[in-house]
Amino acid sequence: MTPKKLIIIGAVKLAVLVVVFGVVYSMYGCNTVRGVGQDIQKAGEKVGGAIERAGNK
């Protein structure tokens, strides 16, 4: 493999690791399945608000 491919593979592995830790951390912070649903809903609202603000510019 070329060094460039190794760097890309390493970056992908790091990204997956960060996502996994993020999911685990968010579930730990919620304590319940209901809490996870509420957190996902709040995140969706924030994303939706950001999209609306970007569209109004």
Summary of the structure (lengths in Angstrom):
residues: 57
radius of gyration: 16.9
end to end distance: 45.6
largest distance: 46.8
contacts: 111
relative contact order: 0.07
helix: 89%
strand: 0%
